[in-house]
């Protein structure tokens, strides 16, 4: 790491102009949360592997900003050359740079890897000391990154209408109507999932995310796709021709954005000739949170419509085909999770002398007889993946499985590695947060279990998390309510004990797309106020509690927002409610039943009954016996 920092500082010094600081974001050219191996620049320079964060390198310091999900992980992964900056507790990066760097300091960044919003915010912060954000002509990290992974050249794939549910012409028509409403000439699309959704295509360029590296531009009468044309098969080429979508090289996007700005971008499929084409508007629509500064800089800043994407909400509002597919995918996925728990329960008893999923007793400290028989966080997660892979329409995982034992479960986004992963322990909590990509839907589920005797404190914490999980899932609320308003429902049972968690409570889930999907969310963060929940959205319900050095607990189901039938309709607003589509039992052994209300017990019993009935067709006899036992009705003795 010292050599990397030293090399970067040499490049900073020789840069024109010389750089006083270099920002290395986590994002790629598309402002993605999950990026390909060759785009993990921040991870390369810092050693921190979390999905969110920003590195800042000055002449004599190196600092890394990340959010509460990763505080513990960053502490463990950063060398002593780095200082961890805790977002929400320490100054924002732009505030720190403005306060601590000299007047007229030059701060470098790759303009392809920073959003318009972020760059504009930084420029505003830097102005008071005449500091300057300097877009570098090349990415300095790439210059020092030896053995950088190669680009992916896997072919993009057409996503069939039987799974997509909406045709491309229908989506283009809706987008163009919004362009006309806003008097905009065209929209520049940078987000990978938006390109994939709009054109009904998928790819394999980014691990866990079925997308291809591509940009798009849509005007009032033309549509373009910018992608490495080696990825476009003859079949795909004919598909795009049939849609009237012109395919151009990935690198052409920057020149075409400039042409769009000057009203000179024309398609061979356009219904108008270049001679008689008249565009009434000079405005170009850009989502400032999703478009990179490099493309924005090719536009006339006075003629740019900086507004949230017109595709984000239509993508989040699932059509009936997508909803049906998501529900079916979650049933198959739930079956795989239950089959995994059955297998793991048996293995923990046989190899480690655990009392098991149902019995509450200390283990007999038995150990596997050989290294090959040993169960680790990693090899048990491989078993779960193999069970999912056997299910219909499986295409891969939706994110790296968080398979974590004991203190590792307190690392919110922990990812086990072969060299450092822990051995399974029957006397410690096990948290498994996992999901998969299926052609008909994307899944995300978390269950926390104990194969020995949980402590009273662990049971109290699990019960508080479960109560919050139930409270949120059972909520009814008027239309226009945001996830910011609902977030407290999941936290209130924890707050009663003075406990909390440092992550949001819910995120949207894509339809064979990104596992984290906006624009809505359920969170304490202020931007969760921006988009109200609407019928046909998906959102997760995942409260948790994490005790550093000891254990972590999280429970997560995917919900669908539906219209609610209520006795009254105050203000004629209409009301909404949630429908659970995730199916796997909660471990009764970890629940302090005396702390549940009668309503919560009834909900648990009803959910478990549905769980048993829905998953039954996928179970063999032994698995079904286990599932029946795991879903037996519970009650509190009076």
Order of alpha helices (4+ residues) and beta strands (2+ residues): alpha-beta-alpha-beta-beta-alpha-beta-alpha-beta-alpha-beta-alpha-beta-alpha-alpha-beta-alpha-beta-beta-beta-alpha-beta-alpha-beta-alpha-beta-alpha-alpha-alpha-beta-beta-beta-beta-beta-beta-alpha-beta-alpha-beta-beta-beta-beta-beta-beta-beta-alpha-alpha
